[in-house]
Amino acid sequence: MSKAKILKIALVGNPNTGKTSLFNQLTGLKQNVGNYPGITVDRKEGFFNLNATTPASIIDLPGTYSINPTTLDENIVLETLLNPNESEYPDVVVMVADAENLKRNLLLFSQLKDLEIPIILAINMADQMKRKGISIDIDALKADLDTEVVLISARKKIGIETLKKLILDYKNISTKALDGLSIKVDEEFFGALQKTYPNKSLYQAWLTITQFHNLKHLSISEKEAAQEFLNCHNKVKHLQHKETILRYQLINNILKKDYKVDRLKGTDMRAKLDKVLMHRVFGYVIFFLILFVIFQSIFDWAIYPMDFIERMFLQLSNWTEAQLSPGVFTSLIVNGIIPGLGGIAIFIPQIAILFLFIAILEETGYMSRVVFLMDKIMRLFGLSGKSVVPLMSGTACAIPAIMAARNINSWKERLITILVTPFITCSARLPIYAIIIALIIPNERIFGVLSLQATILMLLYLVGFLSAIISAFILDKTLKIKKHSFFIVEMPNYKLPSPKNVAYAVIEKTKAFIFGAGKIILALSMVLWFLASNGPAKFKNAEQIVIQNNPELNQSSKTFSKKLGSYKLQHSYIGYMGHAIEPIIKPLGYDWKIGIALITSFAAREVFVGTLATIYSVENEGDTETIRERMKMEINTETGKPLFDFPTGMSLLLYYVFAMQCMSTLAVVKRETNSWKWPALQLFFMTGIAYLVSFLTYTFLS
């Protein structure tokens, strides 16, 4: 039996109209998240069945206000809808609009309609219309727009089945362009344009000549032809402006008849909430309190699952050692792989909690208020409110945060944002912060309520943020680049977070963290185990040397085993590497073992903990203590005091606040700036600051 044709759907809309919620409702868990070919912009594709015989694929295109792109994300919408030969060219477009902001949303709709593709207008948030005093004459709107219109609530599954039926019937949807718009703009110009591109719709031809520099699918000859046409008809800017005015006139005339808003009948709380949450004083206080609650929760909520995971990995290590016969392979598993992975898995609860709060803030609509609120502060430091999105995203990972800077129109503001974003504490630093804080800060409460450890964690986040904006101020004054920008931010309605959307966000981001870090840690754990379990002559003759140096010790005693393990580790390949860099890091309070962890964590910051877990496991082979206990008991051989004391711990924490310890971030900075100059400057500057601050901290506290 032949396979049924897969119906291709493109999901389009302004930002914050509920596209993601509708995408999740239609596809459920049948989603793929990747990148567009050759572009590091997220590409979400899902699969579902419209009915028993019709499978469908749906691609969630980036949010955009217009088909004329100003950012790389928006350009994807243009490229997808203007290339009929593209494999993902849609059979039908579903445009999601917000019931409360229909006028603004219909500008994009009018442009899509003129592309002469079957389009369905899905007006979202239908469940809130009555509460906001909104009424829409759907039949009249269908007639005026000459397309199918459906009221939906993506969050409450209202209208979803009706939408599916309309998609199935897409061949009967009118593809006629909006009447007479191009003629009103300039009849002579568009007449010449139609003759030049007889095989394209008029609006496709218009976009081809005005956006040819953004269209990758055009050949060199097609781009040259477009440029030649523009040289002969040099009034495009004027016509684009006139086109936009005429589109809004058309939209206004339609909405006067078909769309009514009576605020007296509404029961809207939005304005009341905004007065409080966006207050020029209380707005910042509330945001600070919300952050404080998040960091308190990271420690208080996560302790029980963290203890459980730690016990499970310890039991797994002991069980594996008991089941397998002694040998190289068993040592690799027990002392290399399991401790390395366990050293990172223990922090999954804290990372998941962080992502949970971020997802909730985004879902409720509060995050957009934070962006608007922070715009005033950002401008003092040479940035704009748009920079807040990458900076806030940096709490998850610097890589997507740096890519999010593409929405910043000014190159200077975008470059500065890219350069300072790595100062923001990402989730990869959280395992380091958590384990060091647990070692050097007592588990006590301030005023019997606030966790002292959580307070220190929040201060580290604030130091990172302050470092970012101070660095931005310095760069704004020193970089000789012209700056021009404007600030637009969407203010979505407040809403209860969708449990499904929050769950998807937490699961996807936590999975990305686990598998992204896990692959690196697994590889490095095996390499570290090999380097720590092998060495030159002194390593091979370690047992004989230890017996000679300690004749009084019983060879079957635990003391002898620890001395032997310590001696072998010091004279292993990794031991020699650590001792080679020890003179450089000793002024910071670090020994050669910490030095090895600093080097390996350049692959990924979170590898720091996994490296120490592997090293201590090899050194204390057969010891049943957990990694935290081993680190707590580690003694500085020169001072006789705990290695991870307060001065060393604070030095380490501040080193990771400032250091550029992530080669993946450097790679993405190079890609986004198209130059090695900026990542090299970033690496030199941040590492230098980290070393200086750590040195001063250790010297002052010792």
GUTISE-650319 format. One record per residue (C-alpha): x, y, z; residue in one letter. Coordinates in steps of 0.02 Angstrom, whole numbers, padded with zeros to 5 digits, always signed. Layout:
XYZA;...
end
This chain:
+00000+00000+00000M;+00074+00169-00051S;+00116+00295+00082K;-00005+00440+00102A;+00062+00612+00051K;+00120+00711+00201I;+00032+00879+00207L;+00156+01020+00241K;+00100+01160+00356I;+00193+01320+00401A;+00150+01401+00568L;+00176+01589+00561V;+00136+01735+00675G;+00196+01883+00776N;+00296+01845+00934P;+00192+01801+01088N;+00032+01756+00995T;+00028+01576+01057G;+00115+01490+00911K;+00214+01376+01025T;+00058+01324+01123S;-00034+01281+00961L;+00118+01187+00895F;+00125+01085+01056N;-00062+01048+01050Q;-00054+00986+00872L;+00105+00884+00884T;+00119+00829+01066G;+00286+00742+01091L;+00311+00706+00905K;+00432+00849+00881Q;+00608+00873+00816N;+00715+01021+00867V;+00867+01058+00761G;+00942+01198+00656N;+00899+01265+00485Y;+01029+01208+00357P;+01183+01316+00375G;+01104+01423+00511I;+01113+01406+00700T;+00932+01459+00726V;+00815+01337+00811D;+00703+01242+00691R;+00552+01154+00766K;+00459+01026+00662E;+00317+00915+00720G;+00212+00774+00652F;+00029+00729+00681F;-00121+00653+00592N;-00257+00768+00528L;-00371+00616+00514N;-00354+00428+00495A;-00279+00441+00319T;-00188+00609+00314T;-00021+00631+00402P;+00046+00807+00419A;+00210+00893+00459S;+00211+01067+00534I;+00358+01185+00545I;+00354+01322+00677D;+00433+01473+00591L;+00514+01608+00700P;+00399+01746+00760G;+00399+01901+00650T;+00302+02064+00637Y;+00324+02080+00448S;+00375+01979+00297I;+00512+02111+00273N;+00649+02046+00389P;+00757+02149+00505T;+00840+02000+00591T;+00911+01832+00538L;+00767+01740+00624D;+00637+01840+00527E;+00730+01808+00365N;+00690+01622+00382I;+00504+01661+00361V;+00537+01756+00200L;+00655+01622+00132E;+00533+01480+00170T;+00379+01562+00094L;+00463+01637-00059L;+00549+01482-00127N;+00423+01363-00209P;+00563+01242-00251N;+00611+01223-00068E;+00575+01047-00001S;+00484+01125+00148E;+00376+01244+00046Y;+00206+01231+00131P;+00043+01172+00058D;-00048+01286+00179V;+00000+01424+00301V;-00081+01440+00472V;-00058+01614+00540M;-00087+01634+00727V;-00152+01803+00782A;-00189+01873+00955D;-00371+01921+00979A;-00321+02075+01077E;-00192+02139+00952N;-00279+02096+00789L;-00238+02259+00702K;-00051+02237+00720R;-00059+02051+00677N;-00158+02081+00517L;-00014+02178+00438L;+00083+02015+00424L;-00075+01924+00369F;-00104+02047+00227S;+00073+02018+00165Q;+00057+01829+00174L;-00111+01837+00085K;-00031+01930-00061D;+00093+01786-00083L;-00057+01689-00151E;-00032+01538-00038I;-00180+01454+00048P;-00187+01536+00220I;-00294+01508+00374I;-00307+01645+00504L;-00315+01566+00678A;-00365+01699+00805I;-00297+01639+00972N;-00352+01671+01151M;-00535+01656+01108A;-00570+01606+01289D;-00516+01780+01347Q;-00618+01884+01225M;-00771+01903+01335K;-00667+01949+01487R;-00580+02085+01384K;-00740+02150+01303G;-00690+02092+01127I;-00814+02034+00995S;-00773+01979+00817I;-00893+01950+00672D;-00806+01796+00602I;-00916+01777+00447D;-00890+01959+00397A;-00704+01946+00430L;-00694+01791+00320K;-00778+01883+00179A;-00671+02040+00196D;-00507+01945+00207L;-00562+01816+00077D;-00493+01672+00178T;-00539+01549+00315E;-00543+01617+00494V;-00559+01515+00652V;-00566+01562+00836L;-00453+01454+00944I;-00381+01442+01118S;-00219+01344+01102A;-00206+01329+01291R;-00383+01262+01316K;-00394+01161+01154K;-00540+01265+01091I;-00562+01264+00901G;-00419+01142+00869I;-00529+01013+00781E;-00608+01149+00674T;-00435+01208+00625L;-00386+01031+00574K;-00539+01018+00461K;-00496+01184+00378L;-00317+01125+00348I;-00384+00966+00267L;-00490+01073+00151D;-00346+01192+00107Y;-00369+01168-00082K;-00536+01258-00072N;-00462+01411+00015I;-00450+01564-00096S;-00272+01614-00144T;-00323+01779-00221K;-00219+01930-00167A;-00301+02076-00077L;-00389+02178-00212D;-00301+02324-00294G;-00170+02358-00160L;-00020+02360-00279S;-00112+02468-00404I;-00147+02598-00268K;+00038+02599-00222V;+00102+02636-00398D;+00014+02563-00550E;+00154+02602-00673E;+00292+02530-00563F;+00200+02369-00525F;+00150+02351-00707G;+00334+02352-00757A;+00372+02233-00614L;+00242+02107-00672Q;+00314+02108-00848K;+00490+02077-00779T;+00430+01928-00673Y;+00282+01854-00770P;+00296+01685-00681N;+00282+01756-00506K;+00136+01831-00414S;+00149+02020-00405L;+00193+02023-00219Y;+00320+01882-00239Q;+00403+01986-00374A;+00399+02141-00261W;+00484+02046-00119L;+00610+01971-00240T;+00676+02141-00292I;+00666+02224-00120T;+00738+02077-00021Q;+00851+01993-00149F;+01004+02020-00036H;+00917+01913+00098N;+00862+01772-00017L;+00990+01632-00023K;+00895+01529-00151H;+00913+01660-00288L;+01052+01632-00415S;+01184+01764-00448I;+01100+01810-00614S;+00930+01830-00526E;+01007+01945-00397K;+01092+02047-00534E;+00926+02061-00626A;+00841+02123-00466A;+00978+02252-00439Q;+00963+02309-00619E;+00775+02332-00601F;+00803+02436-00443L;+00931+02544-00533N;+00799+02584-00665C;+00660+02615-00538H;+00742+02705-00393N;+00595+02737-00276K;+00579+02577-00174V;+00592+02656+00000K;+00451+02776-00040H;+00343+02635-00109L;+00375+02523+00042Q;+00319+02662+00158H;+00164+02695+00052K;+00125+02508+00046E;+00127+02495+00236T;+00011+02646+00254I;-00113+02574+00127L;-00110+02404+00215R;-00154+02484+00382Y;-00292+02587+00299Q;-00366+02426+00230L;-00350+02338+00399I;-00431+02486+00490N;-00579+02486+00370N;-00606+02299+00396I;-00590+02304+00585L;-00709+02452+00602K;-00847+02337+00542K;-00794+02166+00605D;-00699+02195+00768Y;-00764+02279+00925K;-00680+02312+01093V;-00786+02376+01238D;-00672+02391+01387R;-00820+02434+01499L;-00882+02256+01474K;-00711+02183+01507G;-00642+02126+01674T;-00457+02146+01632D;-00327+02140+01770M;-00180+02175+01654R;-00171+02363+01683A;-00185+02342+01871K;-00045+02213+01874L;+00067+02317+01761D;+00051+02467+01877K;+00128+02362+02015V;+00249+02246+01923L;+00318+02383+01810M;+00325+02519+01942H;+00485+02621+01932R;+00531+02571+02110V;+00426+02423+02163F;+00450+02337+01994G;+00636+02313+02030Y;+00602+02261+02210V;+00478+02129+02153I;+00597+02063+02020F;+00737+02051+02150F;+00621+01956+02270L;+00570+01835+02132I;+00754+01800+02096L;+00783+01773+02281F;+00642+01645+02290V;+00715+01553+02140I;+00886+01536+02220F;+00813+01485+02387Q;+00716+01349+02298S;+00868+01286+02204I;+00946+01235+02369F;+00794+01194+02476D;+00694+01091+02351W;+00838+00999+02270A;+00926+00927+02422I;+00821+00768+02436Y;+00829+00712+02253P;+01015+00759+02251M;+01050+00647+02402D;+00951+00507+02319F;+01049+00521+02155I;+01214+00526+02248E;+01169+00366+02344R;+01112+00280+02184M;+01276+00314+02094F;+01376+00259+02246L;+01276+00096+02255Q;+01295+00073+02067L;+01483+00092+02081S;+01494-00032+02226N;+01376-00156+02140W;+01474-00147+01977T;+01638-00176+02067E;+01563-00327+02157A;+01492-00402+01996Q;+01645-00383+01884L;+01812-00468+01908S;+01959-00355+01953P;+02050-00282+01803G;+02074-00135+01688V;+01896-00135+01620F;+01819-00140+01794T;+01932+00002+01851S;+01878+00106+01700L;+01694+00081+01739I;+01704+00097+01928V;+01836+00234+01944N;+01816+00325+01779G;+01646+00326+01698I;+01526+00306+01846I;+01606+00440+01957P;+01622+00560+01810G;+01439+00545+01760L;+01380+00538+01940G;+01472+00700+01975G;+01359+00789+01851I;+01195+00691+01870A;+01183+00743+02052I;+01149+00922+01996F;+01005+00883+01878I;+00872+00929+02010P;+00946+01103+02035Q;+00962+01134+01849I;+00784+01073+01817A;+00718+01190+01953I;+00808+01338+01874L;+00733+01298+01703F;+00563+01273+01783L;+00560+01450+01852F;+00625+01526+01690I;+00489+01435+01591A;+00354+01494+01712I;+00413+01675+01701L;+00407+01665+01510E;+00237+01578+01506E;+00153+01704+01621T;+00209+01851+01515G;+00314+01924+01656Y;+00480+01902+01565M;+00430+02032+01434S;+00394+02154+01575R;+00569+02121+01643V;+00641+02163+01471V;+00544+02327+01466F;+00586+02367+01647L;+00772+02339+01621M;+00782+02444+01463D;+00811+02603+01564K;+00957+02523+01656I;+01030+02444+01500M;+01038+02610+01409R;+01149+02681+01546L;+01278+02548+01500F;+01270+02565+01312G;+01141+02427+01283L;+00954+02421+01254S;+00809+02322+01325G;+00832+02196+01184K;+00999+02147+01264S;+00906+02083+01416V;+00839+01933+01319V;+01013+01862+01281P;+01074+01907+01456L;+00926+01819+01538M;+00945+01673+01418S;+01126+01662+01475G;+01066+01589+01640T;+01030+01430+01542A;+01175+01429+01418C;+01283+01561+01337A;+01275+01479+01164I;+01088+01505+01124P;+01096+01669+01221A;+01230+01736+01104I;+01129+01679+00953M;+00976+01769+01026A;+01073+01932+01006A;+01030+01924+00820R;+00868+02015+00863N;+00970+02171+00906I;+00973+02286+00755N;+01124+02393+00804S;+01288+02302+00765W;+01377+02390+00909K;+01244+02341+01037E;+01239+02165+00967R;+01428+02145+00974L;+01438+02211+01153I;+01298+02095+01205T;+01389+01946+01127I;+01552+01992+01216L;+01478+02015+01390V;+01347+01876+01392T;+01472+01742+01453P;+01486+01838+01617F;+01306+01786+01655I;+01305+01630+01763T;+01247+01485+01654C;+01178+01319+01713S;+01348+01236+01679A;+01422+01338+01822R;+01285+01284+01942L;+01364+01114+01985P;+01529+01201+02027I;+01444+01336+02131Y;+01333+01209+02220A;+01471+01089+02271I;+01597+01224+02323I;+01465+01322+02420I;+01413+01161+02509A;+01596+01134+02558L;+01639+01308+02624I;+01474+01388+02677I;+01383+01316+02830P;+01205+01256+02803N;+01130+01390+02913E;+00985+01512+02896R;+00984+01700+02912I;+00847+01757+03032F;+00797+01574+03038G;+00719+01586+02863V;+00842+01627+02724L;+00970+01496+02675S;+01147+01564+02690L;+01204+01449+02549Q;+01064+01510+02434A;+01107+01691+02475T;+01289+01663+02422I;+01228+01580+02261L;+01119+01729+02219M;+01263+01849+02254L;+01370+01753+02130L;+01234+01774+01998Y;+01224+01960+02037L;+01414+01979+02026V;+01406+01897+01854G;+01268+02014+01798F;+01358+02169+01865L;+01518+02113+01778S;+01421+02100+01615A;+01345+02274+01620I;+01505+02358+01684I;+01602+02274+01542S;+01467+02333+01422A;+01490+02512+01484F;+01679+02501+01455I;+01656+02426+01282L;+01526+02558+01235D;+01652+02695+01275K;+01801+02610+01192T;+01731+02527+01034L;+01733+02651+00891K;+01577+02587+00804I;+01427+02692+00757K;+01269+02649+00852K;+01089+02668+00796H;+00945+02568+00868S;+00764+02570+00920F;+00677+02468+01054F;+00516+02371+01025I;+00454+02238+01145V;+00293+02138+01142E;+00186+02153+01299M;+00085+01992+01302P;-00062+01968+01416N;-00035+01890+01585Y;-00091+01710+01588K;-00078+01555+01693L;+00070+01451+01634P;+00023+01299+01532S;+00086+01144+01626P;+00117+01058+01459K;+00224+01200+01389N;+00320+01218+01552V;+00351+01030+01557A;+00412+01030+01376Y;+00531+01175+01411A;+00603+01096+01568V;+00622+00923+01489I;+00699+00986+01327E;+00823+01104+01410K;+00872+00979+01545T;+00895+00844+01412K;+01005+00962+01311A;+01110+00995+01466F;+01124+00811+01514I;+01166+00743+01342F;+01271+00893+01291G;+01377+00882+01448A;+01362+00693+01461G;+01452+00659+01296K;+01597+00771+01344I;+01607+00702+01521I;+01601+00521+01463L;+01743+00550+01341A;+01847+00651+01463L;+01815+00527+01605S;+01890+00388+01501M;+02040+00495+01451V;+02066+00554+01631L;+02052+00378+01698W;+02185+00319+01575F;+02303+00463+01618L;+02275+00438+01805A;+02292+00247+01797S;+02453+00243+01698N;+02623+00321+01711G;+02812+00302+01689P;+02934+00202+01798A;+02889+00273+01969K;+02705+00235+01937F;+02741+00056+01885K;+02852+00027+02038N;+02738+00123+02155A;+02697-00021+02273E;+02880-00066+02298Q;+02928+00117+02330I;+02787+00145+02455V;+02835-00014+02550I;+03016+00045+02560Q;+02966+00218+02620N;+02838+00153+02747N;+02902-00014+02814P;+02799+00005+02972E;+02632-00002+02878L;+02530-00161+02857N;+02509-00187+02670Q;+02329-00241+02693S;+02283-00086+02795S;+02175+00058+02734K;+02316+00182+02772T;+02435+00089+02657F;+02303+00082+02518S;+02276+00270+02528K;+02463+00308+02525K;+02485+00192+02376L;+02339+00272+02282G;+02402+00447+02319S;+02581+00405+02265Y;+02522+00323+02102K;+02411+00471+02059L;+02552+00597+02089Q;+02669+00497+01976H;+02540+00459+01841S;+02535+00551+01675Y;+02398+00664+01739I;+02496+00695+01899G;+02646+00759+01801Y;+02530+00871+01698M;+02454+00943+01856G;+02621+00974+01938H;+02682+01063+01781A;+02547+01198+01796I;+02545+01205+01986E;+02667+01354+01998P;+02546+01459+01894I;+02391+01419+01997I;+02469+01401+02170K;+02451+01590+02206P;+02263+01564+02188L;+02261+01430+02322G;+02244+01283+02203Y;+02342+01120+02198D;+02386+01016+02047W;+02223+00916+02055K;+02117+01074+02045I;+02231+01130+01904G;+02187+00975+01803I;+02003+01010+01831A;+02027+01190+01772L;+02106+01129+01610I;+01974+00997+01572T;+01832+01116+01615S;+01882+01223+01466F;+01790+01091+01363A;+01635+01128+01469A;+01626+01210+01639R;+01524+01071+01720E;+01666+00948+01684V;+01758+01023+01835F;+01658+00919+01959V;+01665+00762+01852G;+01854+00779+01837T;+01880+00791+02024L;+01760+00645+02048A;+01866+00538+01930T;+02032+00593+02007I;+01977+00561+02186Y;+01899+00395+02138S;+02062+00336+02060V;+02162+00399+02208E;+02046+00319+02336N;+02003+00163+02238E;+01886+00052+02337G;+01838+00195+02454D;+01649+00202+02478T;+01641+00388+02520E;+01544+00504+02405T;+01629+00637+02300I;+01574+00777+02418R;+01646+00685+02567E;+01809+00652+02476R;+01825+00835+02429M;+01785+00888+02607K;+01921+00772+02676M;+02054+00824+02550E;+02203+00899+02643I;+02326+01030+02583N;+02494+00941+02605T;+02586+01105+02641E;+02469+01183+02769T;+02391+01026+02840G;+02220+01112+02827K;+02071+01061+02719P;+02110+01098+02536L;+01937+01169+02504F;+01940+01297+02644D;+01853+01467+02637F;+01993+01564+02546P;+02020+01429+02415T;+01833+01401+02392G;+01795+01586+02367M;+01943+01601+02249S;+01873+01456+02145L;+01696+01526+02145L;+01753+01696+02084L;+01869+01618+01956Y;+01719+01534+01876Y;+01614+01692+01888V;+01736+01783+01773F;+01830+01651+01672A;+01789+01606+01492M;+01792+01419+01526Q;+01697+01355+01375C;+01770+01321+01203M;+01595+01299+01129S;+01553+01478+01177T;+01711+01541+01094L;+01665+01445+00937A;+01491+01521+00927V;+01561+01697+00958V;+01679+01671+00811K;+01533+01614+00703R;+01420+01759+00755E;+01554+01893+00732T;+01638+01808+00582N;+01808+01844+00659S;+01934+01765+00779W;+01977+01939+00843K;+01828+01953+00961W;+01833+01778+01041P;+02022+01798+01065A;+01994+01965+01151L;+01855+01887+01255Q;+01964+01740+01310L;+02113+01850+01355F;+02011+01981+01448F;+01897+01865+01546M;+02036+01743+01595T;+02147+01887+01649G;+02009+01963+01756I;+01970+01791+01831A;+02152+01761+01878Y;+02173+01935+01955L;+02011+01928+02056V;+02048+01751+02118S;+02225+01799+02168F;+02165+01952+02265L;+02026+01853+02347T;+02140+01712+02406Y;+02275+01834+02464T;+02151+01942+02560F;+02059+01797+02644L;+02211+01690+02688S;
end
